[in-house]
Amino acid sequence: MQSDLAIRQTYRIERTDLQFKVECFNIFNHPNFGYIDPYLSDLLFGQSTKMLNQSFGSPGALYDQGGPRAIQFSFKLAF
């Protein structure tokens, strides 16, 4: 199971809004195993050889299901 968390705070300065946001992806960093070797002749038969985000064919994208823990900060200025 992957858990994500986002926290946002908006500050009003006259007619301008400043928004600060923190997003955490896979905050508990539980391993999500993907591809399991199905070949009887392999030494790794029945063992997971890839994480879930690598099993989908993407080159280990950061925000895929099963990826590593990641934290993202952002600022937004609206006027």
Order of alpha helices (4+ residues) and beta strands (2+ residues): beta-beta-alpha-beta
